Amino acid sequence: ATTTPTSVAQFSLFNPTDEHASLRTMLRDFVETEVDPQALEFNRKEKFNVDLFRKLGDLGLLGITVESEYGGSGMDATAAVIAHE
């Protein structure tokens, strides 16, 4: 039988780490204040919102799983799933 490290075995998507919970809260706030107000307008015009994209970069969300030494946020796959959610 294979064993898994305790930290992995105790992890649950339904009970995220504090870092994951903070990321989810930050993203929810960002979507409510930055994405939702402009989404319909940009969708109707079929335009790409460059300013919004830059804000995502400023938050470290464009390279979320890339190691920090290469300019990313160095987060795990669960963080990426939360961001895509």
Residue, then its C-alpha position, 0 to 999 in steps of 0.5 A: a500500500t502507498t502512503t500519502p503525507t499527512s498534510v495531503a491526506q488531511f486536505s479537503l476541497f470542502n475545507p480549504t487551507d487559510e491561504h485558499a480561503s483568502l484567495r477565494t475571498m479576494l477573488r470573489d471581491f475582485v469579481e464583484t467590484e471589477v469584473d461584473p460591472q464591465a462584463l456585459e459591456f465588453n461582451r456586447k462589444e466583443k472587446f478584450n479588457v486590457d486594463l482588467f487583464r493587467k489588474l489580474g496580473d497585478l494580483g498575481l493571478l496570471g502565473i498562479t502556479v509558476e514559481s515565484e523565482y520565475g515571476g509567478s505566484g508559486m501557488d498550487a493546483t488547488a489555488a489555480v482551480i479556485a482562480h478558474e472557478 
